[in-house]
Amino acid sequence: MGQLRHMLRDDDVNHDEQKQILELGMKFRENRFYHRPFEGPQGVAVLFDKPSTRTRSSFSIGVAELGGYPLVIDKSGSQLGRGEPISDTTEVLTRMAYALVWRTFEQSRIEEMARVATVPVVNALTDEFHPCQVLADFLTIAQFKGGVDALEGMTIAYLGDAANNMSNSYLLAGAVAGMHVRVAGPNGFLPDDAVVQDAEAIAATTGGSILVTTDPKEAVRDADCVFTDTWVSMGEEDQYAVRSKPFWPYQVNEELMALAKPDALFQHCLPAYRGKEVTAAVIDGPQSVVWDEAENRLHAQKALLTWLIGKQRGDESLLV
């Protein structure tokens, strides 16, 4: 028997483990049926407390391609949505499913699930972190920049709401990868100090660095990849006019992209709002790789699930 591992936040894996997962992701890009650890089929519970397009489709199709059965459960279709304790739901699902994937709200919810679960638990998005998205983003950089080894030493810039889950995940995952991570946002929308300190401690061991700034030009200058995200979270659309005001200087437009390296990539986790956090000229332009990025959710998540199952089963053949 191997070791039970979860992916709740981006630093739940170390540098070598992240690299191993991304290498697996590259192999899944080349051959979507590279490994089938859930052959049987074996069930994987995929729970959604929030609406989803990319997460739902990539995990559902991904589990099926891994040979498994994706049991997709919406909040309205589960007792969790009616107030059943997380621990009770987990006790049931962990006896039936071979892995649990959850898109939910507070990080504490998925941490509670992991404390009870006897199978791998994957964070498919919480208010604090989005590790599956960043694995896909880094896989996209590897796809276009010469492989996984090329990530180490690269400079990435994230602009906009720097207090959200994407900013937190870029800080941690980029530090794990040995990248130079820069995040820029307005005062009042900067990362939590605890996350920054964790990222800095990791970067000190991997050769990376962390920069948090309110200057978008400082963040983007000579960057290898530029990221952004919507300025308004799901459910806050009616507040757009007010909430978006501080972020306009951080819009990714042609002028800002021109400060990055000439071959810099542009990525966005989607959905995107053209003319707001990014201009149409950038997201639909030659430096944008957002569609490959979206596809890579499938390959990266298959790699992550395969790796976690390989660790739990002690099956080294699934880790390469």
Sequence and secondary structure as in RCSB ss.txt:
>XXXX:A:sequence
MGQLRHMLRDDDVNHDEQKQILELGMKFRENRFYHRPFEGPQGVAVLFDKPSTRTRSSFSIGVAELGGYPLVIDK
SGSQLGRGEPISDTTEVLTRMAYALVWRTFEQSRIEEMARVATVPVVNALTDEFHPCQVLADFLTIAQFKGGVDA
LEGMTIAYLGDAANNMSNSYLLAGAVAGMHVRVAGPNGFLPDDAVVQDAEAIAATTGGSILVTTDPKEAVRDADC
VFTDTWVSMGEEDQYAVRSKPFWPYQVNEELMALAKPDALFQHCLPAYRGKEVTAAVIDGPQSVVWDEAENRLHA
QKALLTWLIGKQRGDESLLV
>XXXX:A:secstr
      BSSGGGS HHHHHHHHHHHHHHHH TTS  TTTTT EEEEEESS  SHHHHHHHHHHHHTT EEEEEEG
GGSGGGGT  HHHHHHHHTTT S EEEE SSHHHHHHHHHH SS EEEEE SS  HHHHHHHHHHHHHHHTSGGG
GTT EEEEES TTSHHHHHHHHHHHHHT EEEEE  TTS   HHHHHHHHHHHHHHT EEEEES HHHHHTT SE
EEE  SS TT GGGHHHHTGGGGGG B HHHHTTS TT EEEE S   BTTTB HHHHTSTTB HHHHHHHHHHH
HHHHHHHHHHHHHT GGGG 
